[in-house]
Amino acid sequence: MKKKDAQEPRKIETPPGQDSGINDTSNPDSSPRLPEEAWEKMFYLLYEYHFGRIDFLSLLDKYEEILQIKKHAG
């Protein structure tokens, strides 16, 4: 029976020219940082949702705008 080498991280391979959509987490400084105002907006929107001023789907839509995530097909 072979032992798995738990010390080697798994590599995700993608075909050339295709983005996997996964950020490299080995270097935390390489990920883009959100400006503080974006965090504040998200924080206040979460309160708006908590107190029932906006619904969950509206919260997600606003988060997509702030984080500049592509809208889902629907």
C-alpha positions in Angstrom: 0.0 0.0 0.0 1.4 3.4 -1.0 1.4 6.3 1.5 0.2 9.6 0.2 2.7 12.4 0.6 0.7 14.9 2.6 3.4 17.5 2.4 3.1 18.2 -1.3 0.3 20.7 -2.2 -2.0 19.6 -5.0 -1.6 21.4 -8.3 -4.6 22.3 -10.4 -3.8 22.2 -14.1 -5.8 24.0 -16.7 -5.5 23.9 -20.4 -3.4 26.8 -21.9 -5.5 30.0 -22.4 -8.1 28.9 -19.9 -8.5 30.7 -16.6 -9.3 28.4 -13.7 -10.9 31.2 -11.7 -8.9 30.1 -8.7 -6.5 32.6 -7.1 -3.1 31.5 -6.0 -3.2 31.3 -2.2 0.4 30.5 -1.7 1.3 34.2 -1.8 -1.3 36.2 0.1 0.3 39.5 -1.1 -0.5 38.7 -4.7 -4.3 38.9 -4.3 -6.0 42.3 -5.0 -7.0 44.2 -1.9 -10.4 45.9 -1.5 -10.4 49.5 -0.6 -11.6 50.3 2.9 -14.7 52.0 1.5 -15.8 48.8 -0.2 -15.6 46.9 3.1 -17.6 49.7 4.8 -20.3 49.5 2.1 -20.5 45.8 2.5 -20.7 46.1 6.2 -23.6 48.6 6.1 -25.4 46.5 3.5 -25.2 43.5 5.8 -26.9 45.7 8.5 -29.6 46.7 6.0 -30.3 43.1 5.4 -30.2 42.2 9.1 -32.8 44.8 9.9 -35.0 43.8 7.0 -34.6 46.9 4.9 -33.3 44.9 1.9 -33.9 41.3 0.9 -31.2 38.7 0.5 -31.1 38.8 -3.3 -30.7 42.6 -3.3 -27.8 42.1 -0.8 -26.1 39.7 -3.2 -26.7 42.0 -6.2 -25.1 44.9 -4.3 -22.2 42.8 -3.3 -21.7 41.7 -6.9 -21.5 45.4 -7.9 -19.0 46.3 -5.1 -16.8 43.3 -5.8 -17.1 43.7 -9.6 -18.3 40.1 -10.0 -19.9 39.2 -13.3 -23.7 38.9 -13.0 -25.0 35.3 -13.0 -27.0 34.2 -16.0 -30.6 33.8 -15.1 
